[in-house]
């Protein structure tokens, strides 16, 4: 490796291959009262497609590879290289610990939006109070709908419409509630949010995936 390249990498304080010119083109919109440090802003400019290296789990390795556990533990003691610089790791911890702001992806593009948490929650509550949503007071509503779906899927099995394999794939067990969140519209005044409902893990998720594939 050329000497000048090593010096540049040391100067950047980051891993090999970082394209800082490309990072500069990614936009960060800070509409909160919090002042981002240069490192925090650089971290956010990496965009939502950037993935932080996962830490290696020694417990998981020992559990699934008993025969080679001792050798694996010795080899995994070696330093793990991160794809974030030391300053960026500190900035990441700083942003995660700040309870007064919310960092979300923009409605369009790969931009990051820094919002006051209070403002973000207020925008979300205004949408939830609209006519398109209805408050459900029945605490057992979710479980009842899950049981209803499973009962219907079982009836399809009894009628010979689906097989046992598809039944187990579509039926739901210990599902979670759908998650509501909002994506700010950066090209509109006041940064209104577009409501998103993620059904991943919900009782109708697997059925929705199956129907979408069958239809399209």
Secondary structure by P-SEA (a helix, b strand, c coil): ccaaaaaaaaaacccccccaaaaaabbbbbcccccccaaaaaaaaccccccccccccaaaaaaacccaaaaaaaaaccbbbbcccaaaaaaaaaaaacccbbbbbccccbbbbbccaaaaaaaaaaaaacccbbbbcccaaaaaaaaaaaaaaaaaaaaccccaaaaaacccccccccccbbbbccccccbbbbbbbbcccccaaaaaaaaaaaac
